[in-house]
Amino acid sequence: MIGLSLSVQYYYNYSVDILPWLTFGTGLILIGVSAARMQFGMGFSKIAVLIGVIALVLGGASLLGLSLPTYAMIILVIGLFIVAEAAASLGKKK
């Protein structure tokens, strides 16, 4: 994906910043692969979902022209995953 993006940018001499599209696409791919694995009954990687959500949010915000603090977003998403894990483990005990 990175190579294709950079070669298209070089070949057609685009002056468009390709990084937001690349980040957004990577997030979509990671979340899509995790969803497909769940659909087939296979286990999915929580770290892949975490990275996919971070990439999707940061890439989408960048495409919309918003500037989000990267490190704060990473910490926020990690915290949300920790809270979701705790809530899921509480639900399993009952």
C-alpha positions as CSV (number, residue, x, y, z in Angstrom):
1,M,0.0,0.0,0.0
2,I,2.8,2.4,0.8
3,G,4.7,1.5,-2.3
4,L,1.7,1.9,-4.5
5,S,0.8,5.3,-2.9
6,L,4.3,6.6,-3.3
7,S,4.7,5.3,-6.9
8,V,1.4,6.9,-8.0
9,Q,2.4,10.1,-6.3
10,Y,5.8,10.0,-8.1
11,Y,4.5,8.9,-11.5
12,Y,1.6,11.4,-11.8
13,N,3.6,14.1,-10.0
14,Y,0.9,14.7,-7.4
15,S,1.6,17.4,-4.9
16,V,-1.1,16.0,-2.6
17,D,-0.1,14.8,0.8
18,I,-0.6,11.0,0.6
19,L,0.1,10.2,4.3
20,P,-3.5,10.9,5.5
21,W,-5.0,8.6,2.9
22,L,-2.4,6.0,3.7
23,T,-3.1,6.1,7.4
24,F,-6.9,6.0,6.9
25,G,-6.5,3.1,4.4
26,T,-4.3,1.2,6.8
27,G,-6.8,1.6,9.6
28,L,-9.6,0.3,7.4
29,I,-7.6,-2.7,6.3
30,L,-6.6,-3.6,9.9
31,I,-10.2,-3.3,11.2
32,G,-11.6,-5.1,8.2
33,V,-9.2,-8.0,8.6
34,S,-10.1,-8.3,12.3
35,A,-13.8,-8.2,11.4
36,A,-13.3,-10.9,8.8
37,R,-11.4,-13.1,11.3
38,M,-14.3,-12.7,13.8
39,Q,-16.8,-13.6,11.1
40,F,-15.0,-16.9,10.4
41,G,-14.8,-17.7,14.1
42,M,-11.1,-17.1,14.4
43,G,-9.5,-15.1,17.2
44,F,-8.5,-11.6,16.4
45,S,-5.6,-9.6,17.6
46,K,-6.5,-6.8,20.0
47,I,-3.4,-4.9,19.1
48,A,-4.3,-4.9,15.4
49,V,-7.7,-3.4,16.3
50,L,-6.0,-0.9,18.5
51,I,-3.6,0.2,15.8
52,G,-6.4,0.2,13.2
53,V,-8.6,2.4,15.4
54,I,-5.8,4.9,16.0
55,A,-4.9,4.9,12.3
56,L,-8.5,5.4,11.2
57,V,-9.1,8.2,13.7
58,L,-5.9,10.1,12.9
59,G,-6.1,9.6,9.2
60,G,-9.8,10.6,9.1
61,A,-9.1,13.7,11.1
62,S,-6.3,14.6,8.9
63,L,-8.4,14.2,5.8
64,L,-11.0,16.5,7.4
65,G,-8.3,19.1,8.0
66,L,-8.3,18.6,11.8
67,S,-5.1,18.4,13.7
68,L,-5.3,15.9,16.6
69,P,-2.5,15.4,19.1
70,T,-1.1,12.0,18.2
71,Y,0.3,10.9,21.6
72,A,-2.9,12.0,23.4
73,M,-5.0,10.0,20.9
74,I,-2.9,6.9,21.4
75,I,-3.2,7.2,25.2
76,L,-6.9,7.8,24.9
77,V,-7.5,4.7,22.7
78,I,-5.3,2.5,24.9
79,G,-7.3,3.7,27.9
80,L,-10.6,2.9,26.2
81,F,-9.4,-0.6,25.3
82,I,-8.4,-1.2,29.0
83,V,-11.8,-0.1,30.2
84,A,-13.5,-2.3,27.5
85,E,-11.5,-5.3,28.6
86,A,-12.4,-4.6,32.3
87,A,-16.1,-4.3,31.4
88,A,-15.9,-7.5,29.3
89,S,-14.3,-9.4,32.2
90,L,-16.9,-8.2,34.6
91,G,-19.6,-9.4,32.3
92,K,-18.0,-12.9,32.0
93,K,-18.0,-13.4,35.8
94,K,-21.8,-13.4,36.0
